[in-house]
Amino acid sequence: ELDNGKRTIHLDFRVRVKQGKAVYEAVFDKKNVASGNLKNRDFYLPQLSDRNLQTEFETNKIMCSVNFAYALPFVLDDGNYHINVHPHTIYDWQNRLKTPIEKYLNDHNFTSLILLEAGNVRGNQVNIFNFFAGKDPNLVLPNYPSTLVDVPLEIPLVVSPAGNSRYEIRAQNEINITYTGGNHNYCIWNSARHVLENLLNSRSAATVNFRYDMSAIVAQVRGVERTGINFPRASVAKSNLLRDLLSDKAIQTSYHKNYLHYFSTWLADEYIGMYRTYTVDYEGPGYKETRTYQGKGTRDLKVTFRYF
């Protein structure tokens, strides 16, 4: 649907093969067609014959992007989850996470999910004509070696660049998520962020409990830009295990305060219309704080963070 603030019209878009060519068609209001040969994955629509409609909805400014695949969101119901983020030796370069991660993966008290790293740029390497012809895209496989061996076949593997996965929140009572893997100050941060954003965009009022197993998580020097979620380079070089990094009392308060700030203040401001109260209860080594925000919505939401 296209909405210009005054009225709404329907937009249909499709790509098909016609006489050996990839052709796109955009149909506005079921009658005005913009079409052409598809030469690039990203392109602007051409002019419409109905110039009044084009001016009204600025159709020539619509950027189109053709995707070859679309990842469905992972469904989170009430229950206990274990999310292993990027179990690769590139992050776990000291090879310390294999045993604790495999223990979680084989613990039937958890529903486990493994997030795999991969670059977004790979999709842009697909030749669109080869795609429609059904030819092998011959993509260069990413090189992210892992030491994991004892992984049950039924555990879902989700391609998740930098931990950027979508979640569908169906829970009504409580979601418990235990994280393992790396990196705590970026990829795991991203995963937790998306869980909360999808919660705030849902109708659920479930409590979300994040649990960080510090003996099964690694971190890196630099975290999210401009957030202060960082660790000293010398400390990471010695040991990037989260338990060791957070044993340094000189950095505990700063790290936790910055981590909490994003998941409380930033999200509270961004989604102020999606809750009546939003409470974040945070407790880590050397730091403990609870914050409650007043919003303009109808739900009372609570999120907890625990390090163990």
KEBAKOL-902613 format. One record per residue (C-alpha): residue in one letter; y, x, z. Coordinates in nm, 3 decimals, decimal comma. Layout:
N
<atom type="A" north="Y" east="X" up="Z"/>
...
END
This chain:
308
<atom type="E" north="0,000" east="0,000" up="0,000"/>
<atom type="L" north="0,359" east="0,111" up="-0,075"/>
<atom type="D" north="0,630" east="-0,009" up="0,159"/>
<atom type="N" north="0,999" east="0,065" up="0,097"/>
<atom type="G" north="1,120" east="-0,125" up="0,403"/>
<atom type="K" north="1,203" east="-0,439" up="0,206"/>
<atom type="R" north="0,873" east="-0,531" up="0,046"/>
<atom type="T" north="0,519" east="-0,402" up="0,001"/>
<atom type="I" north="0,320" east="-0,362" up="-0,320"/>
<atom type="H" north="-0,039" east="-0,260" up="-0,385"/>
<atom type="L" north="-0,132" east="0,077" up="-0,533"/>
<atom type="D" north="-0,472" east="0,157" up="-0,687"/>
<atom type="F" north="-0,558" east="0,513" up="-0,784"/>
<atom type="R" north="-0,869" east="0,647" up="-0,952"/>
<atom type="V" north="-0,995" east="0,949" up="-1,146"/>
<atom type="R" north="-1,264" east="0,922" up="-1,414"/>
<atom type="V" north="-1,404" east="1,106" up="-1,714"/>
<atom type="K" north="-1,295" east="0,963" up="-2,049"/>
<atom type="Q" north="-1,393" east="1,118" up="-2,382"/>
<atom type="G" north="-1,472" east="1,446" up="-2,214"/>
<atom type="K" north="-1,145" east="1,461" up="-2,021"/>
<atom type="A" north="-1,058" east="1,399" up="-1,657"/>
<atom type="V" north="-0,811" east="1,110" up="-1,653"/>
<atom type="Y" north="-0,615" east="0,960" up="-1,363"/>
<atom type="E" north="-0,472" east="0,610" up="-1,340"/>
<atom type="A" north="-0,225" east="0,481" up="-1,080"/>
<atom type="V" north="-0,173" east="0,102" up="-1,093"/>
<atom type="F" north="0,133" east="-0,039" up="-0,914"/>
<atom type="D" north="0,149" east="-0,407" up="-0,823"/>
<atom type="K" north="-0,169" east="-0,462" up="-1,032"/>
<atom type="K" north="0,018" east="-0,430" up="-1,360"/>
<atom type="N" north="0,231" east="-0,114" up="-1,392"/>
<atom type="V" north="0,020" east="0,184" up="-1,492"/>
<atom type="A" north="0,096" east="0,555" up="-1,470"/>
<atom type="S" north="-0,177" east="0,766" up="-1,626"/>
<atom type="G" north="-0,248" east="1,104" up="-1,777"/>
<atom type="N" north="-0,491" east="1,391" up="-1,812"/>
<atom type="L" north="-0,576" east="1,557" up="-1,484"/>
<atom type="K" north="-0,494" east="1,926" up="-1,517"/>
<atom type="N" north="-0,430" east="2,022" up="-1,155"/>
<atom type="R" north="-0,546" east="1,894" up="-0,817"/>
<atom type="D" north="-0,186" east="1,839" up="-0,703"/>
<atom type="F" north="0,068" east="1,668" up="-0,926"/>
<atom type="Y" north="0,356" east="1,417" up="-0,937"/>
<atom type="L" north="0,318" east="1,082" up="-1,111"/>
<atom type="P" north="0,495" east="1,039" up="-1,447"/>
<atom type="Q" north="0,764" east="0,780" up="-1,517"/>
<atom type="L" north="0,676" east="0,411" up="-1,520"/>
<atom type="S" north="0,766" east="0,184" up="-1,808"/>
<atom type="D" north="0,919" east="-0,046" up="-1,545"/>
<atom type="R" north="1,214" east="0,174" up="-1,446"/>
<atom type="N" north="1,339" east="-0,080" up="-1,193"/>
<atom type="L" north="1,013" east="-0,061" up="-1,001"/>
<atom type="Q" north="1,020" east="0,318" up="-1,029"/>
<atom type="T" north="1,371" east="0,330" up="-0,882"/>
<atom type="E" north="1,289" east="0,079" up="-0,608"/>
<atom type="F" north="0,983" east="0,271" up="-0,481"/>
<atom type="E" north="1,072" east="0,620" up="-0,612"/>
<atom type="T" north="0,730" east="0,644" up="-0,773"/>
<atom type="N" north="0,819" east="0,964" up="-0,959"/>
<atom type="K" north="0,844" east="1,137" up="-0,619"/>
<atom type="I" north="0,486" east="1,050" up="-0,519"/>
<atom type="M" north="0,278" east="1,366" up="-0,486"/>
<atom type="C" north="-0,092" east="1,309" up="-0,562"/>
<atom type="S" north="-0,373" east="1,530" up="-0,441"/>
<atom type="V" north="-0,732" east="1,497" up="-0,562"/>
<atom type="N" north="-0,998" east="1,581" up="-0,301"/>
<atom type="F" north="-1,355" east="1,671" up="-0,393"/>
<atom type="A" north="-1,494" east="1,590" up="-0,050"/>
<atom type="Y" north="-1,380" east="1,407" up="0,259"/>
<atom type="A" north="-1,509" east="1,469" up="0,610"/>
<atom type="L" north="-1,574" east="1,155" up="0,812"/>
<atom type="P" north="-1,456" east="1,161" up="1,174"/>
<atom type="F" north="-1,710" east="1,234" up="1,445"/>
<atom type="V" north="-1,761" east="0,927" up="1,665"/>
<atom type="L" north="-1,706" east="0,967" up="2,040"/>
<atom type="D" north="-1,861" east="0,692" up="2,252"/>
<atom type="D" north="-1,890" east="0,689" up="2,629"/>
<atom type="G" north="-2,103" east="0,986" up="2,732"/>
<atom type="N" north="-2,141" east="1,360" up="2,788"/>
<atom type="Y" north="-2,068" east="1,590" up="2,495"/>
<atom type="H" north="-2,102" east="1,962" up="2,438"/>
<atom type="I" north="-1,884" east="2,097" up="2,157"/>
<atom type="N" north="-1,960" east="2,451" up="2,050"/>
<atom type="V" north="-1,665" east="2,588" up="1,853"/>
<atom type="H" north="-1,722" east="2,865" up="1,598"/>
<atom type="P" north="-2,026" east="3,054" up="1,734"/>
<atom type="H" north="-1,953" east="3,362" up="1,526"/>
<atom type="T" north="-1,971" east="3,730" up="1,609"/>
<atom type="I" north="-1,625" east="3,770" up="1,455"/>
<atom type="Y" north="-1,495" east="3,599" up="1,769"/>
<atom type="D" north="-1,778" east="3,683" up="2,007"/>
<atom type="W" north="-1,772" east="4,049" up="1,907"/>
<atom type="Q" north="-1,926" east="4,155" up="2,239"/>
<atom type="N" north="-2,225" east="3,920" up="2,181"/>
<atom type="R" north="-2,204" east="3,753" up="2,521"/>
<atom type="L" north="-2,228" east="3,385" up="2,432"/>
<atom type="K" north="-2,571" east="3,342" up="2,271"/>
<atom type="T" north="-2,768" east="3,266" up="2,589"/>
<atom type="P" north="-2,528" east="3,017" up="2,753"/>
<atom type="I" north="-2,458" east="2,835" up="2,425"/>
<atom type="E" north="-2,826" east="2,792" up="2,341"/>
<atom type="K" north="-2,884" east="2,661" up="2,692"/>
<atom type="Y" north="-2,630" east="2,385" up="2,631"/>
<atom type="L" north="-2,767" east="2,310" up="2,284"/>
<atom type="N" north="-3,110" east="2,246" up="2,434"/>
<atom type="D" north="-2,987" east="2,046" up="2,732"/>
<atom type="H" north="-3,061" east="1,678" up="2,666"/>
<atom type="N" north="-2,795" east="1,573" up="2,917"/>
<atom type="F" north="-2,542" east="1,651" up="2,642"/>
<atom type="T" north="-2,483" east="1,528" up="2,290"/>
<atom type="S" north="-2,405" east="1,857" up="2,115"/>
<atom type="L" north="-2,188" east="1,928" up="1,813"/>
<atom type="I" north="-2,132" east="2,265" up="1,643"/>
<atom type="L" north="-1,802" east="2,330" up="1,465"/>
<atom type="L" north="-1,824" east="2,590" up="1,189"/>
<atom type="E" north="-1,534" east="2,798" up="1,061"/>
<atom type="A" north="-1,440" east="2,789" up="0,692"/>
<atom type="G" north="-1,122" east="2,837" up="0,498"/>
<atom type="N" north="-0,939" east="2,536" up="0,350"/>
<atom type="V" north="-0,868" east="2,740" up="0,037"/>
<atom type="R" north="-1,230" east="2,706" up="-0,084"/>
<atom type="G" north="-1,167" east="2,354" up="-0,213"/>
<atom type="N" north="-0,889" east="2,483" up="-0,436"/>
<atom type="Q" north="-1,136" east="2,719" up="-0,602"/>
<atom type="V" north="-1,333" east="2,430" up="-0,754"/>
<atom type="N" north="-1,282" east="2,388" up="-1,127"/>
<atom type="I" north="-1,216" east="2,017" up="-1,172"/>
<atom type="F" north="-1,386" east="1,996" up="-1,512"/>
<atom type="N" north="-1,698" east="2,167" up="-1,383"/>
<atom type="F" north="-1,693" east="1,924" up="-1,092"/>
<atom type="F" north="-1,694" east="1,618" up="-1,316"/>
<atom type="A" north="-1,959" east="1,777" up="-1,536"/>
<atom type="G" north="-2,182" east="1,823" up="-1,232"/>
<atom type="K" north="-2,189" east="2,202" up="-1,261"/>
<atom type="D" north="-2,239" east="2,437" up="-0,970"/>
<atom type="P" north="-1,892" east="2,536" up="-0,841"/>
<atom type="N" north="-2,028" east="2,882" up="-0,748"/>
<atom type="L" north="-1,801" east="2,915" up="-0,447"/>
<atom type="V" north="-1,798" east="3,237" up="-0,250"/>
<atom type="L" north="-1,965" east="3,162" up="0,082"/>
<atom type="P" north="-1,766" east="3,245" up="0,396"/>
<atom type="N" north="-1,899" east="3,533" up="0,601"/>
<atom type="Y" north="-1,915" east="3,414" up="0,962"/>
<atom type="P" north="-2,239" east="3,559" up="1,106"/>
<atom type="S" north="-2,384" east="3,405" up="1,420"/>
<atom type="T" north="-2,641" east="3,523" up="1,672"/>
<atom type="L" north="-2,761" east="3,170" up="1,753"/>
<atom type="V" north="-3,131" east="3,113" up="1,690"/>
<atom type="D" north="-3,258" east="2,838" up="1,919"/>
<atom type="V" north="-3,060" east="2,550" up="1,768"/>
<atom type="P" north="-3,225" east="2,206" up="1,747"/>
<atom type="L" north="-3,224" east="2,073" up="1,390"/>
<atom type="E" north="-3,078" east="1,737" up="1,491"/>
<atom type="I" north="-2,749" east="1,886" up="1,614"/>
<atom type="P" north="-2,466" east="1,806" up="1,367"/>
<atom type="L" north="-2,289" east="2,096" up="1,197"/>
<atom type="V" north="-1,929" east="2,017" up="1,109"/>
<atom type="V" north="-1,704" east="2,233" up="0,892"/>
<atom type="S" north="-1,393" east="2,267" up="1,106"/>
<atom type="P" north="-1,131" east="2,525" up="0,999"/>
<atom type="A" north="-0,952" east="2,643" up="1,314"/>
<atom type="G" north="-1,112" east="2,355" up="1,505"/>
<atom type="N" north="-0,926" east="2,093" up="1,301"/>
<atom type="S" north="-1,172" east="1,802" up="1,307"/>
<atom type="R" north="-1,108" east="1,429" up="1,331"/>
<atom type="Y" north="-1,265" east="1,202" up="1,590"/>
<atom type="E" north="-1,311" east="0,827" up="1,606"/>
<atom type="I" north="-1,275" east="0,710" up="1,964"/>
<atom type="R" north="-1,505" east="0,416" up="2,043"/>
<atom type="A" north="-1,546" east="0,487" up="2,414"/>
<atom type="Q" north="-1,414" east="0,234" up="2,662"/>
<atom type="N" north="-1,483" east="0,409" up="2,992"/>
<atom type="E" north="-1,525" east="0,787" up="2,994"/>
<atom type="I" north="-1,571" east="1,079" up="2,756"/>
<atom type="N" north="-1,686" east="1,409" up="2,906"/>
<atom type="I" north="-1,656" east="1,713" up="2,678"/>
<atom type="T" north="-1,778" east="2,060" up="2,775"/>
<atom type="Y" north="-1,655" east="2,337" up="2,545"/>
<atom type="T" north="-1,821" east="2,667" up="2,456"/>
<atom type="G" north="-1,747" east="2,926" up="2,187"/>
<atom type="G" north="-1,414" east="3,059" up="2,066"/>
<atom type="N" north="-1,130" east="3,085" up="2,072"/>
<atom type="H" north="-0,997" east="2,910" up="2,382"/>
<atom type="N" north="-0,632" east="2,965" up="2,294"/>
<atom type="Y" north="-0,657" east="2,846" up="1,936"/>
<atom type="C" north="-0,969" east="2,680" up="1,785"/>
<atom type="I" north="-1,083" east="2,513" up="2,109"/>
<atom type="W" north="-0,721" east="2,422" up="2,178"/>
<atom type="N" north="-0,706" east="2,254" up="1,836"/>
<atom type="S" north="-1,027" east="2,061" up="1,896"/>
<atom type="A" north="-0,907" east="1,925" up="2,231"/>
<atom type="R" north="-0,571" east="1,841" up="2,076"/>
<atom type="H" north="-0,733" east="1,632" up="1,803"/>
<atom type="V" north="-0,949" east="1,446" up="2,055"/>
<atom type="L" north="-0,638" east="1,342" up="2,248"/>
<atom type="E" north="-0,434" east="1,259" up="1,939"/>
<atom type="N" north="-0,713" east="1,036" up="1,812"/>
<atom type="L" north="-0,740" east="0,876" up="2,157"/>
<atom type="L" north="-0,367" east="0,805" up="2,162"/>
<atom type="N" north="-0,388" east="0,656" up="1,812"/>
<atom type="S" north="-0,682" east="0,434" up="1,909"/>
<atom type="R" north="-0,707" east="0,122" up="2,123"/>
<atom type="S" north="-0,932" east="0,288" up="2,378"/>
<atom type="A" north="-0,829" east="0,333" up="2,740"/>
<atom type="A" north="-1,116" east="0,570" up="2,819"/>
<atom type="T" north="-1,065" east="0,867" up="3,049"/>
<atom type="V" north="-1,121" east="1,202" up="2,877"/>
<atom type="N" north="-1,254" east="1,492" up="3,085"/>
<atom type="F" north="-1,240" east="1,839" up="2,931"/>
<atom type="R" north="-1,462" east="2,106" up="3,086"/>
<atom type="Y" north="-1,426" east="2,474" up="2,997"/>
<atom type="D" north="-1,727" east="2,692" up="3,081"/>
<atom type="M" north="-1,551" east="3,025" up="3,128"/>
<atom type="S" north="-1,878" east="3,219" up="3,097"/>
<atom type="A" north="-1,944" east="3,066" up="2,754"/>
<atom type="I" north="-1,596" east="3,086" up="2,598"/>
<atom type="V" north="-1,401" east="3,375" up="2,446"/>
<atom type="A" north="-1,030" east="3,403" up="2,366"/>
<atom type="Q" north="-0,799" east="3,615" up="2,154"/>
<atom type="V" north="-0,469" east="3,793" up="2,201"/>
<atom type="R" north="-0,242" east="3,548" up="2,022"/>
<atom type="G" north="-0,285" east="3,175" up="2,057"/>
<atom type="V" north="-0,084" east="2,887" up="1,920"/>
<atom type="E" north="0,254" east="2,997" up="1,785"/>
<atom type="R" north="0,556" east="2,956" up="2,014"/>
<atom type="T" north="0,357" east="2,813" up="2,305"/>
<atom type="G" north="0,305" east="3,121" up="2,523"/>
<atom type="I" north="-0,072" east="3,063" up="2,523"/>
<atom type="N" north="-0,153" east="3,433" up="2,488"/>
<atom type="F" north="-0,343" east="3,714" up="2,659"/>
<atom type="P" north="-0,249" east="4,083" up="2,692"/>
<atom type="R" north="-0,402" east="4,296" up="2,418"/>
<atom type="A" north="-0,536" east="4,549" up="2,667"/>
<atom type="S" north="-0,717" east="4,277" up="2,862"/>
<atom type="V" north="-0,878" east="4,128" up="2,551"/>
<atom type="A" north="-0,987" east="4,473" up="2,432"/>
<atom type="K" north="-1,168" east="4,524" up="2,760"/>
<atom type="S" north="-1,334" east="4,180" up="2,766"/>
<atom type="N" north="-1,248" east="3,865" up="2,572"/>
<atom type="L" north="-1,464" east="3,644" up="2,794"/>
<atom type="L" north="-1,245" east="3,369" up="2,938"/>
<atom type="R" north="-1,380" east="3,421" up="3,290"/>
<atom type="D" north="-1,267" east="3,784" up="3,285"/>
<atom type="L" north="-0,930" east="3,711" up="3,126"/>
<atom type="L" north="-0,843" east="3,441" up="3,379"/>
<atom type="S" north="-0,946" east="3,659" up="3,673"/>
<atom type="D" north="-0,617" east="3,845" up="3,626"/>
<atom type="K" north="-0,383" east="3,680" up="3,878"/>
<atom type="A" north="-0,080" east="3,824" up="3,699"/>
<atom type="I" north="-0,135" east="3,599" up="3,397"/>
<atom type="Q" north="-0,303" east="3,292" up="3,551"/>
<atom type="T" north="0,007" east="3,087" up="3,625"/>
<atom type="S" north="0,182" east="3,159" up="3,296"/>
<atom type="Y" north="-0,125" east="3,087" up="3,084"/>
<atom type="H" north="-0,222" east="2,763" up="3,259"/>
<atom type="K" north="0,134" east="2,636" up="3,277"/>
<atom type="N" north="0,180" east="2,684" up="2,903"/>
<atom type="Y" north="-0,159" east="2,529" up="2,823"/>
<atom type="L" north="-0,081" east="2,228" up="3,039"/>
<atom type="H" north="0,270" east="2,193" up="2,896"/>
<atom type="Y" north="0,143" east="2,116" up="2,549"/>
<atom type="F" north="-0,125" east="1,867" up="2,652"/>
<atom type="S" north="0,114" east="1,687" up="2,884"/>
<atom type="T" north="0,482" east="1,712" up="2,787"/>
<atom type="W" north="0,447" east="1,752" up="2,411"/>
<atom type="L" north="0,186" east="1,480" up="2,362"/>
<atom type="A" north="0,363" east="1,248" up="2,605"/>
<atom type="D" north="0,685" east="1,274" up="2,404"/>
<atom type="E" north="0,514" east="1,249" up="2,066"/>
<atom type="Y" north="0,315" east="0,934" up="2,150"/>
<atom type="I" north="0,545" east="0,763" up="2,399"/>
<atom type="G" north="0,482" east="0,424" up="2,242"/>
<atom type="M" north="0,103" east="0,449" up="2,277"/>
<atom type="Y" north="0,064" east="0,434" up="2,656"/>
<atom type="R" north="0,210" east="0,275" up="2,968"/>
<atom type="T" north="0,116" east="0,572" up="3,185"/>
<atom type="Y" north="-0,028" east="0,904" up="3,072"/>
<atom type="T" north="-0,171" east="1,126" up="3,348"/>
<atom type="V" north="-0,289" east="1,483" up="3,299"/>
<atom type="D" north="-0,485" east="1,635" up="3,588"/>
<atom type="Y" north="-0,528" east="2,011" up="3,535"/>
<atom type="E" north="-0,712" east="2,267" up="3,748"/>
<atom type="G" north="-0,800" east="2,624" up="3,658"/>
<atom type="P" north="-0,831" east="2,961" up="3,832"/>
<atom type="G" north="-0,520" east="3,008" up="4,046"/>
<atom type="Y" north="-0,348" east="2,694" up="3,918"/>
<atom type="K" north="-0,355" east="2,320" up="3,988"/>
<atom type="E" north="-0,113" east="2,049" up="3,880"/>
<atom type="T" north="-0,107" east="1,676" up="3,799"/>
<atom type="R" north="0,158" east="1,514" up="3,583"/>
<atom type="T" north="0,216" east="1,144" up="3,507"/>
<atom type="Y" north="0,442" east="1,014" up="3,230"/>
<atom type="Q" north="0,583" east="0,666" up="3,174"/>
<atom type="G" north="0,556" east="0,532" up="2,821"/>
<atom type="K" north="0,637" east="0,217" up="2,627"/>
<atom type="G" north="0,283" east="0,099" up="2,554"/>
<atom type="T" north="0,019" east="-0,101" up="2,740"/>
<atom type="R" north="-0,259" east="0,147" up="2,828"/>
<atom type="D" north="-0,302" east="0,360" up="3,137"/>
<atom type="L" north="-0,455" east="0,685" up="3,010"/>
<atom type="K" north="-0,591" east="0,978" up="3,208"/>
<atom type="V" north="-0,701" east="1,323" up="3,095"/>
<atom type="T" north="-0,852" east="1,595" up="3,313"/>
<atom type="F" north="-0,896" east="1,967" up="3,249"/>
<atom type="R" north="-1,139" east="2,169" up="3,460"/>
<atom type="Y" north="-1,239" east="2,535" up="3,436"/>
<atom type="F" north="-1,566" east="2,645" up="3,592"/>
END
